[in-house]
Every structure is written in structure tokens, then in C-alpha cells.
Amino acid sequence: MSPPVKPTVLLDEPLFGLEEYLRDLGWKIVKVPPSVSDDEVVNIAKKNAYVVVSPDRKLLSRCRVIGIQIVDVGFEALARIVHETLEKKCQDPILDGFVQDLVPPRSS
């Protein structure tokens, strides 16, 4: 059985620095051209079945409403990732020293 086909990512302008990393990880990337309106982004994504990756909450909401797949990389989503990573590191005794400066000492 062949592996599933990965969808193409439509990368929003504020995230162009991620392009190389995502490409290295095997994703096909299409960048939103500069000065393109949200209407055009929605139409491009819908027409081509792209997954929209953006920090723009309104754009993502519009995409979600009409069934376009999205990845939210706004501050809220990033904060959740940082929080979950730090929580895991705090619970791992091997990595405990890594976060000792980030969290208060544990009380006995």
C-alpha cells in the first residue's frame, strides 16, 4: 500500500520563514503572493484543495466555515505548544535541570 498523499500547504505571508523547514520535512509549499486579499487566498485554497497555514484568525475562520483545512499558528497556538513542551520537560526527571531556571523550585 502506498503512503497517503500529503496535501499542498498554502503558507501565509507572515510565515515565509517556515517554508524551507516544511519543505525539508516533505511538504509541498505554495506561498501566498504579497498583497493578495483574504478573498483571493480563500479562493486559491478552495480551488486547489490547499491547507492554509496562517496566524490570521479571521482568514482561518473563513476557511474553516467553507471546509478548507487549516493550521493555526497564531500566538494562542504557539503559546499552547510552548506550554505543553515545558510541562513535559518539567515532568521528565532527566530533563529537570533544563527547566530549573524556568519554573519555581518544587516544594517538598
N, C-alpha and C positions, 0 to 999 in steps of 0.2 A: 504494500500500500504506500503511495507517495505521501510526503508530508503535506499538510494543508498549505494552501497558497496564502501568503501574507498580503493583506490589503496595502495599498499605497497610502502613505501619510502625507497630508496636506499641512505643512508646517507654517504657522502664522509668523509674520514678520518679526515680532519681538524675540523669537526663539531660534533665529537662524544659526546661532552658535551651537545648537544641538544637532545640526544636520550631519556633520561628519561622524559623530558618535552613533547616531541612529543608523547611518549607512554602514558603519563598521559592524554593527550588530545584525545586519542583514535586512534592514528595511529600505524600501524604495521611497525616496523623498521627492516631493514636489513643493517648492516654496511659493507662498503667496506673493505675487508681484507687488512691489511698492505702490502705495496709493490706491490699492484696489478696495472698493467698498465692501462692506459686510454682505450686501445683496449679491455681489459677484462671487464672493467666497462661498456663500451658501449654494449658489447655482453651480459653481465649478465642482464642489464636493458632491452634490447630488447627482450631477450628470456623470461623474466618473467613479462614483462609489468610493470616494476617499474617506479616510478617517481624519478628522480635523483635530489638530493638536494646537491649543492656544491657551493663553491666560485670560482671554476676553470672555467674561461671564455671559454677556448679552449674546455674543456671537454663538457661544456654545449652547446656550438655551434655545436659540432659534434653530440650530442644527438638531438638537435633541427632539424638539417638537415635531420635526418632519422626518425623524427616523435616521438621521445621519449619525454615524458613530463618532464619538468624541473622546478626547483625553484632556482633562482639565489640569493645567499646570500653573494655575494661579497661586497666590500666596497661601490661601487656605489649604490647597492640596499639598504644597511644599511643606507647610508647617506640620501637617499630619505625617508626612514621610519622615521629617526630621524627628518629630516626637516619637514615633514608633521605633525608629532606629536607635535613638538614645535609650528608650525604655528597654529594648533588647540588650543593649550593651550594659546597662546597669544590672541586669539580671544574670549576666554571664560572669561567673567568678574569675575566669581567665582574663576577661577584658575589663574587669572592675577598675583597674588603675587608669585605663584610658579615659574614663569619665570622672575620675575623682575630683577634678577641678570644676566640673560642670554641675555637680549635684552636691547638696549639703551632706556632711558625714551621717552615716546611719546611726540611729540611736540604739542602744542595747536594751 
